[in-house]
Amino acid sequence: MKQIKRVGVLGAGVMGAAIAAHLANAGIEVLLLDVVPETAKGAAAEDKAQRNQIADRALAALAKSKPAAFYASEYAAWIESGNFDDDSHRLKECDWVIEVVLENLEVKKRLFQETVVPNLGEDAILSTNTSGLSVNELAQALPAALRRRFMVTHFFNPPRYMRLMEMVPCSETDPNLLRSMAAFMDKRLGKGVVFAKDTPNFIANRIGTYAGAATWRHMVDMGLTVEEVDVVTGQAMARPKTGTFALWDLVGIDTVVRVMDNSYQLLGDDDERELFRVPESTRRMVAEGLTGKKGKGGFFKRETVDGHSVKFCYDPENGAYRECVSPKFASVGAVKQIDDPGARVKALLQGNDKAAEFAWRTLRDTLIYTAKRIPEIADDVVNVDNAMKWGYNWDLGPFELLDALGVTSFVARADRDGVALPQWLRDVESFYRLEQGKRYYYSITDKKFREVALNRGQVSLTLLKSAGGVVEHNAAASLIDIGDGIFCLEFHSKMNTIGGYTLAMIQKGLRRSESDGLGMVIANEGSLFSAGANLMLIAMACAEGAWDDLNLTVKSFQRAMMAIKYSRIPVVAAPHNLVMGGGCETCLHADAINAHAETYMGLVEIGVGLIPAGGGTKEMALRAIRLAEANGADVTPFLLKNYQNIAMAKMSSSATELMAMGLMRPGDGITLALDRRIFDAKLKAISLAANYRPGRPETAVKAPGRSIAASIKTQLWNLEQGGFISAYDHYLAAGIADVITGGDVPAGTIISEEYLLDLERETFLKFCGQKKTQERIQHMLKKGKPLRN
């Protein structure tokens, strides 16, 4: 893999600055350059404040950007600003130079000739972040020797969060260098790499733009409104819940128009070129400043009417806004509870209302168009599917969706519509197969099945399970042998919530790992690590007054967490995405954490009127006490920080923040590549196993005491009086203060870990008995957001 320590980013616009930020996230030094402003042309070279204004302003904007561009604000220090006139010679210090200036062929060529070529190091890589310009045309501006080190590296916006990286070589790019850069993108930057061809808009924007254009055509033909379209084209069709037009508002309607114009202009031979023609009503919106979220409005906007926020929708026919209505379609409503995305779309298309017909037409056209684009835009179906999943956040790629619908059934229905199909599509039974732990894809060019290669360091639980790697299993969790003496405990309940079956598998999995292995990893490949304890079960127990059963359930949760903490083998948690409540407690009790960089973790139980009672409050108390002892310091500041995590339901906005929050500790790891997370956790478990010494439950802990709790309660009273928290927030937060300080005892009283668990459980049950807690739980179950009562 190419060693890259310093990168030059040319262009400090929104995209260039955000790319620089993500490189800094990965621990890479960045030189960010842009032009000298016209107003500073006469300033002396030493007057950096004037001459570096554009790059400096971009850095200042990054610090305030939402969503945050940096994992931690201090990472901004890894970026050094400058300008083309004064600092181009410093490109010789860079291992990679990426150009991110205006999306204009001549502007980019001129920058290459005047700034890059005279200053680029002999072995440095040059790439362009174009969303669709020809890499071979751009290469013509470069000396022949440099072309072998030139390629497209197309980041999707925002670079920190969007996984897709489209890589496109020019005809003379060194293939070994391309592969090396792809490995770097994967491992260091956490990117999902797809290899595209030198065609307009490459893969994702070519298919995504077509899908949007097809959506528009059928909306007009069938007389649907924009809000009706978005209800259908969101999660019901296994796509992001934003839907088509809310997504256009998000990315900018002007950007959508530019991409469509680019497609129409350059796709002269495309059999569906006319579909890319921008509707006049959309062009008029842009002219009027209706460019979406960043403009005066878009297809949707909110306005305050009589003190209430009201959502308005744009009507393309008359160019006016009207108040939105909530569309109700039987077919869409019927699939909401179907978790499997393929089964959900299949069920939607079987409906008999307008929404089901609209979904079929748009999907039919998009899938057929995509099939016709191979091998024009990519060599195989895998690159296309990954591009749409990683670039547009589709749950399934086009060819995966065809498999889910049944290729033969799809072809038959399209034939009934009288729609033309590629002839080869009639010969395909499926595009993917799973056999003996390997995944194969159908190669359209030679009509053979070929293995889908895994990235180096990738552990696929799906493939391991298909090869018989499951050693223990129940309805909510499994234990999988991932090799080298390490087992993986996988949650697979709805939203990976933790209930009785999960707790049973934790215990069973630990026993099996202790007897047959060296260590255990806790990880899964779901969309999130865990939404926490199963709230529905708690709500049912509260409604029935089954307090003894609830007490036993919480005790079972605590026993499972203690089993993790005091196992005879090392346990490493590998969380990703949302890690809430009980999911967080599971990680806290592991010997180590190896988190994906995008991990959003917190003890958020107060939001539903509860206290972390799976050992989370206990663990926060113990960590504060031990940190104070290790530093010979007063426990109060350590305890208050950990208390605030719970009482304020703090969630990290990245794995890096978990360190500052005290939820991760020195020695824990962060992996940027999602697919490497389990492998890295496995390596950590193996390293810990070499000299592993199991811990023992703590029996001699000095309680922080009631005086600290009293101080916290005084602050809570002030917050309530000031209207910052409700009376019930005060009640809950005071209860948490009593538990984390060790109960109603003087400071220094010797208590045990078990004692703290008992306090947790008693307080949890007390909170469950409160009407307002039950209201909070019901509200969360119905609305999916906290109730402040």
CORJORA-V750554 format. One record per backbone hydrogen bond with DSSP energy under -0.5 kcal/mol. CO is the residue of the C=O (numbers start at 1). NH is the residue of the N-H. E is the energy in kcal/mol with one decimal. If there is no record, write none. Layout:
CO | NH | E
CO | NH | E
This chain:
2 | 4 | -0.7
3 | 5 | -0.5
5 | 29 | -1.9
6 | 95 | -2.4
6 | 96 | -1.2
7 | 9 | -0.6
7 | 31 | -2.7
8 | 10 | -0.6
8 | 98 | -2.9
9 | 11 | -0.8
9 | 33 | -2.6
10 | 100 | -3.4
13 | 17 | -2.8
14 | 18 | -1.7
15 | 19 | -2.4
16 | 20 | -2.3
17 | 21 | -2.1
18 | 22 | -1.9
19 | 23 | -2.3
20 | 24 | -2.2
21 | 25 | -2.1
22 | 26 | -1.3
23 | 28 | -1.9
24 | 27 | -1.9
29 | 7 | -2.6
30 | 32 | -0.6
30 | 80 | -2.9
31 | 9 | -2.8
31 | 33 | -0.6
32 | 82 | -1.6
33 | 11 | -3.2
34 | 84 | -1.9
37 | 40 | -1.8
38 | 41 | -1.3
40 | 43 | -1.5
44 | 47 | -1.8
46 | 48 | -2.2
47 | 50 | -0.8
47 | 51 | -2.3
48 | 52 | -2.8
50 | 53 | -1.0
52 | 56 | -2.8
53 | 57 | -2.7
54 | 58 | -1.8
55 | 59 | -2.1
56 | 60 | -2.2
57 | 61 | -2.4
58 | 62 | -2.0
59 | 63 | -1.5
60 | 64 | -0.6
61 | 64 | -0.9
61 | 65 | -0.7
62 | 65 | -0.9
62 | 69 | -0.6
72 | 75 | -2.1
73 | 76 | -1.7
74 | 77 | -1.5
75 | 78 | -2.0
76 | 79 | -1.9
78 | 30 | -2.4
80 | 32 | -3.0
82 | 34 | -0.8
83 | 87 | -2.4
84 | 88 | -1.1
87 | 90 | -1.8
88 | 91 | -2.1
89 | 92 | -1.3
90 | 93 | -1.8
91 | 94 | -1.6
91 | 121 | -0.6
95 | 125 | -2.2
96 | 8 | -2.6
97 | 127 | -2.3
98 | 10 | -2.7
99 | 129 | -2.8
102 | 104 | -2.8
104 | 108 | -2.4
105 | 109 | -2.4
106 | 110 | -2.4
107 | 111 | -2.0
108 | 112 | -2.3
109 | 113 | -2.4
110 | 114 | -2.7
111 | 115 | -2.4
111 | 116 | -1.8
112 | 117 | -3.0
116 | 119 | -1.6
116 | 120 | -1.9
121 | 124 | -0.6
125 | 97 | -3.0
126 | 151 | -1.2
127 | 99 | -2.8
128 | 130 | -1.0
128 | 153 | -2.1
134 | 138 | -1.9
135 | 139 | -2.0
136 | 140 | -0.8
137 | 140 | -0.7
138 | 141 | -1.7
139 | 142 | -2.1
143 | 146 | -1.0
143 | 147 | -1.2
144 | 148 | -0.6
146 | 149 | -1.9
147 | 150 | -1.6
148 | 174 | -2.6
149 | 126 | -2.6
150 | 170 | -0.8
151 | 128 | -1.7
152 | 168 | -1.6
153 | 155 | -0.9
154 | 166 | -2.0
158 | 161 | -0.9
158 | 162 | -2.7
161 | 163 | -0.6
163 | 192 | -2.9
164 | 156 | -0.8
165 | 167 | -0.6
165 | 194 | -2.3
166 | 154 | -3.0
167 | 196 | -2.2
168 | 152 | -3.0
170 | 173 | -1.5
174 | 178 | -2.2
175 | 179 | -2.2
176 | 180 | -2.2
177 | 181 | -2.6
178 | 182 | -2.1
179 | 183 | -2.1
180 | 184 | -1.9
181 | 185 | -2.7
182 | 186 | -2.1
183 | 187 | -2.8
184 | 188 | -2.0
184 | 189 | -1.2
185 | 191 | -2.9
186 | 190 | -0.9
191 | 193 | -0.8
192 | 165 | -2.3
194 | 167 | -2.8
194 | 196 | -0.7
197 | 199 | -2.3
199 | 202 | -2.3
201 | 205 | -0.7
201 | 206 | -0.9
203 | 207 | -2.5
204 | 208 | -3.3
205 | 209 | -2.0
206 | 210 | -1.6
207 | 211 | -2.7
208 | 212 | -2.0
209 | 213 | -2.4
210 | 214 | -3.0
211 | 215 | -2.0
212 | 216 | -2.1
213 | 217 | -2.3
214 | 218 | -2.3
215 | 219 | -2.0
216 | 220 | -2.4
217 | 221 | -2.5
218 | 222 | -2.1
219 | 223 | -0.9
219 | 224 | -2.1
220 | 223 | -0.6
225 | 229 | -2.3
226 | 230 | -2.1
227 | 231 | -1.5
228 | 232 | -1.4
229 | 233 | -2.9
234 | 237 | -1.4
234 | 239 | -1.7
235 | 238 | -2.0
238 | 395 | -3.1
238 | 396 | -0.6
240 | 243 | -1.5
242 | 246 | -0.5
243 | 247 | -1.4
244 | 248 | -1.9
245 | 249 | -2.1
246 | 250 | -1.6
247 | 251 | -2.6
248 | 252 | -1.8
249 | 293 | -2.1
252 | 256 | -2.0
253 | 257 | -2.3
254 | 258 | -2.3
255 | 259 | -2.5
256 | 260 | -2.4
257 | 261 | -2.9
258 | 262 | -2.4
259 | 263 | -2.2
260 | 264 | -2.9
261 | 265 | -2.6
262 | 266 | -2.1
263 | 267 | -2.5
266 | 268 | -1.1
267 | 270 | -1.1
270 | 273 | -1.6
272 | 275 | -1.4
273 | 276 | -1.9
274 | 277 | -1.5
279 | 282 | -0.6
279 | 283 | -2.1
280 | 284 | -2.4
281 | 285 | -1.6
282 | 286 | -1.8
283 | 287 | -2.0
284 | 288 | -1.6
285 | 290 | -2.9
286 | 289 | -1.7
289 | 291 | -1.6
289 | 296 | -2.3
291 | 253 | -2.4
292 | 295 | -1.5
292 | 297 | -0.7
297 | 292 | -3.0
299 | 314 | -2.4
300 | 298 | -0.9
301 | 312 | -3.5
303 | 305 | -0.6
303 | 310 | -3.3
305 | 308 | -1.8
308 | 305 | -3.5
308 | 310 | -0.5
310 | 303 | -2.4
311 | 324 | -2.5
312 | 301 | -1.8
313 | 322 | -2.2
314 | 316 | -0.7
315 | 319 | -2.0
315 | 320 | -0.8
320 | 315 | -2.5
322 | 313 | -3.3
325 | 327 | -0.9
329 | 333 | -2.6
330 | 334 | -2.1
331 | 335 | -0.6
332 | 335 | -1.0
333 | 336 | -0.9
335 | 338 | -1.7
337 | 339 | -0.7
340 | 344 | -2.2
341 | 345 | -2.2
342 | 346 | -2.3
343 | 347 | -2.3
344 | 348 | -2.3
345 | 349 | -2.4
346 | 350 | -0.7
347 | 350 | -0.6
348 | 351 | -1.7
353 | 357 | -1.9
354 | 358 | -2.5
355 | 359 | -2.7
356 | 360 | -2.2
357 | 361 | -2.4
358 | 362 | -2.3
359 | 363 | -2.4
360 | 364 | -3.3
361 | 365 | -2.3
362 | 366 | -2.1
363 | 367 | -3.1
364 | 368 | -2.2
365 | 369 | -2.5
366 | 370 | -2.4
367 | 371 | -2.2
368 | 372 | -1.9
369 | 373 | -0.6
370 | 373 | -1.3
371 | 374 | -1.0
373 | 377 | -2.9
373 | 378 | -0.5
377 | 197 | -1.9
378 | 375 | -0.6
380 | 384 | -1.1
381 | 385 | -2.9
382 | 386 | -2.7
383 | 387 | -2.0
384 | 388 | -1.9
385 | 389 | -1.9
386 | 390 | -3.0
387 | 391 | -2.3
388 | 392 | -1.1
388 | 394 | -1.9
390 | 163 | -0.5
390 | 164 | -1.2
397 | 401 | -2.5
398 | 402 | -1.8
399 | 403 | -1.8
400 | 404 | -2.0
401 | 405 | -2.4
402 | 406 | -1.6
406 | 410 | -2.6
407 | 411 | -2.6
408 | 412 | -2.2
409 | 413 | -2.2
410 | 414 | -2.5
411 | 415 | -2.4
412 | 416 | -1.8
413 | 417 | -1.3
414 | 418 | -0.5
414 | 419 | -2.1
415 | 418 | -1.2
422 | 425 | -1.1
423 | 426 | -1.5
424 | 427 | -1.5
425 | 428 | -0.9
429 | 407 | -0.6
431 | 442 | -2.3
433 | 435 | -0.5
433 | 440 | -3.0
435 | 438 | -1.4
438 | 435 | -2.8
439 | 452 | -3.5
440 | 433 | -2.1
441 | 443 | -0.6
441 | 450 | -2.8
442 | 444 | -0.7
443 | 447 | -1.7
443 | 448 | -0.6
448 | 443 | -3.4
450 | 441 | -3.1
451 | 453 | -0.8
455 | 458 | -1.9
457 | 459 | -0.5
458 | 460 | -0.5
459 | 461 | -0.7
460 | 464 | -2.2
461 | 465 | -2.6
462 | 466 | -1.8
463 | 467 | -1.1
464 | 469 | -2.3
465 | 468 | -1.7
469 | 481 | -2.7
472 | 479 | -2.7
476 | 492 | -3.2
476 | 493 | -0.6
477 | 474 | -2.3
478 | 490 | -2.9
479 | 471 | -3.0
479 | 472 | -1.4
480 | 482 | -0.7
480 | 488 | -3.1
483 | 486 | -1.5
485 | 518 | -3.6
485 | 519 | -1.5
486 | 482 | -2.1
487 | 489 | -0.5
487 | 521 | -3.0
488 | 480 | -2.6
488 | 490 | -0.7
489 | 523 | -1.9
490 | 478 | -2.3
493 | 496 | -2.5
494 | 497 | -1.7
495 | 531 | -1.8
497 | 499 | -0.6
498 | 534 | -1.9
499 | 503 | -2.4
500 | 504 | -2.3
501 | 505 | -2.0
502 | 506 | -2.0
503 | 507 | -1.9
504 | 508 | -2.6
505 | 509 | -3.3
506 | 510 | -2.2
507 | 511 | -2.1
508 | 512 | -2.3
509 | 513 | -2.6
510 | 514 | -2.7
511 | 515 | -1.8
512 | 516 | -2.5
513 | 517 | -2.0
518 | 570 | -0.7
519 | 487 | -1.9
520 | 572 | -2.6
521 | 489 | -3.2
521 | 523 | -0.6
522 | 574 | -3.0
530 | 580 | -2.5
532 | 498 | -2.3
533 | 535 | -1.1
534 | 538 | -1.3
535 | 539 | -3.0
536 | 540 | -2.4
537 | 541 | -2.1
538 | 542 | -2.4
539 | 543 | -2.4
540 | 544 | -1.9
541 | 545 | -0.7
541 | 546 | -2.3
542 | 545 | -0.8
545 | 547 | -2.1
546 | 550 | -2.2
547 | 551 | -2.5
548 | 552 | -2.2
549 | 553 | -2.2
550 | 554 | -2.6
551 | 555 | -2.3
552 | 556 | -2.3
553 | 557 | -2.2
554 | 558 | -2.6
555 | 559 | -2.5
556 | 560 | -2.0
557 | 561 | -2.2
558 | 562 | -2.5
559 | 563 | -2.1
560 | 564 | -1.8
561 | 565 | -2.3
562 | 566 | -2.5
564 | 567 | -1.0
570 | 520 | -2.3
571 | 591 | -1.8
571 | 592 | -1.4
572 | 522 | -2.4
573 | 594 | -3.2
575 | 596 | -2.4
576 | 529 | -1.6
577 | 600 | -2.9
578 | 529 | -0.8
578 | 530 | -1.9
579 | 602 | -1.9
580 | 583 | -2.7
581 | 585 | -2.2
582 | 586 | -2.0
583 | 587 | -1.6
584 | 588 | -2.5
585 | 589 | -1.3
587 | 590 | -1.3
592 | 573 | -2.4
593 | 669 | -2.7
595 | 671 | -2.8
597 | 599 | -1.4
597 | 655 | -2.7
598 | 577 | -1.9
599 | 601 | -0.7
600 | 579 | -2.3
601 | 652 | -2.4
602 | 581 | -1.6
602 | 604 | -1.1
604 | 607 | -1.9
605 | 608 | -2.1
605 | 610 | -2.1
606 | 609 | -1.9
607 | 787 | -0.7
612 | 617 | -1.0
615 | 619 | -2.5
616 | 620 | -2.1
617 | 621 | -2.0
618 | 622 | -2.7
619 | 623 | -2.5
620 | 624 | -1.7
621 | 625 | -2.4
622 | 626 | -2.7
623 | 627 | -2.2
624 | 628 | -2.2
625 | 629 | -2.2
626 | 630 | -2.4
627 | 631 | -1.5
628 | 633 | -2.8
629 | 632 | -0.9
635 | 639 | -2.7
636 | 640 | -2.9
637 | 641 | -1.8
638 | 642 | -1.8
639 | 643 | -2.8
640 | 644 | -2.5
641 | 645 | -1.4
642 | 646 | -1.1
643 | 647 | -3.1
644 | 648 | -2.2
645 | 650 | -1.8
646 | 649 | -1.1
654 | 658 | -0.6
655 | 658 | -1.0
655 | 659 | -0.6
656 | 659 | -1.2
656 | 660 | -0.8
657 | 661 | -2.0
658 | 662 | -0.7
658 | 663 | -1.7
658 | 664 | -1.8
659 | 662 | -0.9
665 | 668 | -2.5
669 | 595 | -2.3
671 | 597 | -2.2
672 | 674 | -0.7
673 | 676 | -1.5
673 | 677 | -0.7
674 | 677 | -1.0
675 | 459 | -1.1
676 | 680 | -2.9
677 | 681 | -2.0
678 | 682 | -2.4
679 | 683 | -2.4
680 | 684 | -1.9
681 | 685 | -2.3
682 | 686 | -2.4
683 | 687 | -2.4
684 | 688 | -2.4
685 | 689 | -1.8
686 | 690 | -0.9
687 | 690 | -0.5
688 | 691 | -0.7
689 | 692 | -1.1
698 | 753 | -3.1
701 | 703 | -0.8
701 | 751 | -3.4
703 | 748 | -3.1
705 | 708 | -0.8
705 | 709 | -1.2
706 | 710 | -2.5
707 | 711 | -1.8
708 | 712 | -2.2
709 | 713 | -2.4
710 | 714 | -1.7
711 | 715 | -1.6
712 | 716 | -2.1
713 | 717 | -2.2
714 | 718 | -1.9
715 | 719 | -2.1
716 | 720 | -2.4
717 | 721 | -2.6
718 | 722 | -1.8
719 | 724 | -2.5
719 | 725 | -0.9
720 | 723 | -1.4
726 | 730 | -2.2
727 | 731 | -2.1
728 | 732 | -2.6
729 | 733 | -2.9
730 | 734 | -2.3
731 | 735 | -1.8
732 | 736 | -2.1
733 | 737 | -2.0
734 | 738 | -2.0
735 | 739 | -1.6
736 | 740 | -2.6
737 | 741 | -1.4
738 | 743 | -2.8
739 | 742 | -1.5
741 | 705 | -2.8
743 | 745 | -2.4
745 | 706 | -2.8
746 | 749 | -1.8
749 | 703 | -3.1
749 | 751 | -0.5
751 | 701 | -3.0
752 | 756 | -1.6
753 | 757 | -1.9
754 | 758 | -2.2
755 | 759 | -2.1
756 | 760 | -2.4
757 | 761 | -2.5
758 | 762 | -2.5
759 | 763 | -2.3
760 | 764 | -2.6
761 | 765 | -2.4
762 | 766 | -2.1
763 | 767 | -2.6
764 | 768 | -2.3
765 | 769 | -1.3
767 | 770 | -1.8
770 | 774 | -2.0
771 | 775 | -2.1
772 | 776 | -2.0
773 | 777 | -2.5
774 | 778 | -2.3
775 | 779 | -2.4
776 | 780 | -2.2
777 | 781 | -2.3
778 | 782 | -2.2
779 | 783 | -3.4
779 | 784 | -0.6
779 | 785 | -0.5
780 | 784 | -1.6
787 | 789 | -0.9
